[in-house]
Amino acid sequence: MKQEDRVVVVGSGIAGAACAATLRERGYDGGVTVVRGEDALPYNRTAVNTTMLSAGHSHVELTLPEAQTPDVEWLARDEAEALDPARREVRLASGKLLRYRALVIATGVRARPWPGSACPVPERVVTLRTSADAARMRSLLGWSGKPLGRHGRVIIMGAGFIGGETASLLSGAEVEVDLVARQPVPMSDRLGRNAASWLLERHNEHAHPHVGRTVAGWTSGEDRVMVRLDDGRRLAGDLLLVAAGSLPNTEWLQGSGLDVEDGVAVDPSLRAIGADGVYAAGDVARVATTPRARRTENWASARAQGRHAARSVLHDLGLGEAPGPFSELPVYTSKMYGTKLTLLGETGAGLRQTAIPGDVPGPPTTVFTDERERLRGAVAMGVPQFEDSLVEAVRHRIPLSGLLPAAAVGKVHN
Ligand SMILES: Cc1cc2nc3c(=O)[nH]c(=O)nc-3n(C[C@H](O)[C@H](O)[C@H](O)COP(=O)(O)OP(=O)(O)OC[C@H]3O[C@@H](n4cnc5c(N)ncnc54)[C@H](O)[C@@H]3O)c2cc1C
């Protein structure tokens, strides 16, 4: 087989792995080469702050089934450094050149480093994105080789999904957690007021939240980190975990002609805008949807997009049906303080919130509607899964009045 006959996938997270596996499942018999930015074979990244950090599981135990797909070439760790779409060539950091028939970009995102800082991050200021990050945190906390931590003090800057989940997990392992959050009610922009208020109560019970505050500075010693908040308060801990959002991994695409402002811009079939034979999937992809292009960061969407990109590749090579536009609703599931949290579709800022009375203890499900009262998303806590009728209502953006009886619609607030 000539090198030009292969599909190159850059990135071996769930999106890249699902793409490679789908190409084979659907009978593609050309070469499939995956460029790996990490030493590990594809593993479950959602476990980085759960079983990897708190229980010390290794990436080997959490390897994805897609990694066993036959006849996929998983290159040894290397990084894509440049793309030349005219020559259909990717250059790797090792100097290797990969010619491709089709290229799928699945390079994900990385943790946003210490905001505004150009200085190197000292040892006790960490981020949490990879299995190596989890192992490093465990080692700094002196937990290596032990099943559970059960001691230490961790300061977390940022109370979004990763900061909040990690606070919940560490406090469950009897670690003292200081949680510094800029918002007075963390995550109210994503979860809505009901669920966010419930979550803040749990943070208050189990951790030490410092809300409406940010980190103004820190000094890191050999075995402690000292953090100064913007109100002058000082905190001391074993580690400062910076959980301040993420940045798409697109630097290597600068100069390629692709639109890489906040991720790789793709059309609804996940074809990159600006180059033939190039596709993107997962956290790095900014998908053209109505009313605006959007990047989503969640496990289910990354997997579904990886599969969808493979089908678009096969179609464009004349080897399969057109998959049509990618239309799966984003679903983010998580567990905080023992309660399942599920987000469906679009939620949060700019949308109106309506609480739907239910019979599950805890905050009611909140649905989110746009300016025309059409359903756009929902957030539930403690509910095993959304009713199919609600999922369909969000998918088809039906008016809220079609979902709720008039009495409940009367509860609209915001
Ligand atoms: C700690 C944590 C907890 C999470 N929990 C949840 C959860 O509970 N529920 C949920 O739905 N989602 C969760 N997520 C989000 C979810 O894990 C991601 O949305 C998903 O893993 C994204 O997959 P991906 O394949 O697009 O990107 P990634 O998994 O980020 O994979 C991208 C890969 O590309 C590699 N790469 C980057 N640049 C290059 C390059 N130039 N060359 C070669 N390789 C490169 C990277 O090293 C990485 O291996 C969590 C994420 C984290 C970090």
The ligand as an SDF file (V2000), in Angstrom:
LIG
                    3D

 53 58  0  0  0  0  0  0  0  0999 V2000
  -10.4010   15.3750   34.3670 C   0  0  0  0  0  0  0  0  0  0  0  0
  -11.4980   15.3390   33.3320 C   0  0  0  0  0  0  0  0  0  0  0  0
  -12.7530   14.8530   33.6580 C   0  0  0  0  0  0  0  0  0  0  0  0
  -13.7690   14.8210   32.7060 C   0  0  0  0  0  0  0  0  0  0  0  0
  -14.9910   14.3370   33.0610 N   0  0  0  0  0  0  0  0  0  0  0  0
  -15.9680   14.2800   32.1400 C   0  0  0  0  0  0  0  0  0  0  0  0
  -17.2410   13.7480   32.4860 C   0  0  0  0  0  0  0  0  0  0  0  0
  -17.4770   13.3620   33.6380 O   0  0  0  0  0  0  0  0  0  0  0  0
  -18.1970   13.6790   31.5070 N   0  0  0  0  0  0  0  0  0  0  0  0
  -17.9620   14.1080   30.2310 C   0  0  0  0  0  0  0  0  0  0  0  0
  -18.8650   14.0230   29.3820 O   0  0  0  0  0  0  0  0  0  0  0  0
  -16.7640   14.6220   29.8830 N   0  0  0  0  0  0  0  0  0  0  0  0
  -15.7650   14.7190   30.8020 C   0  0  0  0  0  0  0  0  0  0  0  0
  -14.5540   15.2370   30.4640 N   0  0  0  0  0  0  0  0  0  0  0  0
  -14.3590   15.7230   29.0940 C   0  0  0  0  0  0  0  0  0  0  0  0
  -14.0080   14.5690   28.1600 C   0  0  0  0  0  0  0  0  0  0  0  0
  -13.0390   13.7570   28.7610 O   0  0  0  0  0  0  0  0  0  0  0  0
  -13.5030   15.1430   26.8420 C   0  0  0  0  0  0  0  0  0  0  0  0
  -14.5690   15.8880   26.2700 O   0  0  0  0  0  0  0  0  0  0  0  0
  -13.0530   14.0800   25.8550 C   0  0  0  0  0  0  0  0  0  0  0  0
  -12.1070   13.2220   26.4270 O   0  0  0  0  0  0  0  0  0  0  0  0
  -12.4550   14.7510   24.6130 C   0  0  0  0  0  0  0  0  0  0  0  0
  -11.9310   13.7870   23.7620 O   0  0  0  0  0  0  0  0  0  0  0  0
  -11.0470   14.2080   22.5110 P   0  0  0  0  0  0  0  0  0  0  0  0
  -10.6310   12.9210   21.8770 O   0  0  0  0  0  0  0  0  0  0  0  0
  -11.7260   15.2190   21.6990 O   0  0  0  0  0  0  0  0  0  0  0  0
   -9.7640   14.9570   23.1100 O   0  0  0  0  0  0  0  0  0  0  0  0
   -8.6550   14.4560   24.1170 P   0  0  0  0  0  0  0  0  0  0  0  0
   -9.1490   13.3690   24.9820 O   0  0  0  0  0  0  0  0  0  0  0  0
   -8.0990   15.6800   24.7590 O   0  0  0  0  0  0  0  0  0  0  0  0
   -7.5330   13.8050   23.1810 O   0  0  0  0  0  0  0  0  0  0  0  0
   -6.7180   14.5800   22.3580 C   0  0  0  0  0  0  0  0  0  0  0  0
   -5.3860   13.8730   22.2110 C   0  0  0  0  0  0  0  0  0  0  0  0
   -4.6350   14.5670   21.2180 O   0  0  0  0  0  0  0  0  0  0  0  0
   -3.3030   14.6890   21.6580 C   0  0  0  0  0  0  0  0  0  0  0  0
   -2.6700   15.8050   20.9540 N   0  0  0  0  0  0  0  0  0  0  0  0
   -2.8090   17.1390   21.1750 C   0  0  0  0  0  0  0  0  0  0  0  0
   -2.0480   17.8410   20.3100 N   0  0  0  0  0  0  0  0  0  0  0  0
   -1.4190   16.9240   19.5370 C   0  0  0  0  0  0  0  0  0  0  0  0
   -0.4910   17.0210   18.4640 C   0  0  0  0  0  0  0  0  0  0  0  0
   -0.0730   18.2130   17.9820 N   0  0  0  0  0  0  0  0  0  0  0  0
   -0.0340   15.8720   17.9070 N   0  0  0  0  0  0  0  0  0  0  0  0
   -0.4600   14.6510   18.3620 C   0  0  0  0  0  0  0  0  0  0  0  0
   -1.3440   14.5020   19.3660 N   0  0  0  0  0  0  0  0  0  0  0  0
   -1.8070   15.6310   19.9440 C   0  0  0  0  0  0  0  0  0  0  0  0
   -3.4390   14.9060   23.1500 C   0  0  0  0  0  0  0  0  0  0  0  0
   -2.2210   14.6060   23.8000 O   0  0  0  0  0  0  0  0  0  0  0  0
   -4.5350   13.9030   23.4790 C   0  0  0  0  0  0  0  0  0  0  0  0
   -3.9940   12.6380   23.7120 O   0  0  0  0  0  0  0  0  0  0  0  0
  -13.5180   15.2860   31.3940 C   0  0  0  0  0  0  0  0  0  0  0  0
  -12.2490   15.7840   31.0580 C   0  0  0  0  0  0  0  0  0  0  0  0
  -11.2470   15.8050   32.0150 C   0  0  0  0  0  0  0  0  0  0  0  0
   -9.8800   16.3380   31.6410 C   0  0  0  0  0  0  0  0  0  0  0  0
  1  2  1  0
  2  3  1  0
  2 52  2  0
  3  4  2  0
  4  5  1  0
  4 50  1  0
  5  6  2  0
  6  7  1  0
  6 13  1  0
  7  8  2  0
  7  9  1  0
  9 10  1  0
 10 11  2  0
 10 12  1  0
 12 13  2  0
 13 14  1  0
 14 15  1  0
 14 50  1  0
 15 16  1  0
 16 17  1  0
 16 18  1  0
 18 19  1  0
 18 20  1  0
 20 21  1  0
 20 22  1  0
 22 23  1  0
 23 24  1  0
 24 25  2  0
 24 26  1  0
 24 27  1  0
 27 28  1  0
 28 29  2  0
 28 30  1  0
 28 31  1  0
 31 32  1  0
 32 33  1  0
 33 34  1  0
 33 48  1  0
 34 35  1  0
 35 36  1  0
 35 46  1  0
 36 37  1  0
 36 45  1  0
 37 38  2  0
 38 39  1  0
 39 40  1  0
 39 45  2  0
 40 41  1  0
 40 42  2  0
 42 43  1  0
 43 44  2  0
 44 45  1  0
 46 47  1  0
 46 48  1  0
 48 49  1  0
 50 51  2  0
 51 52  1  0
 52 53  1  0
M  END
$$$$
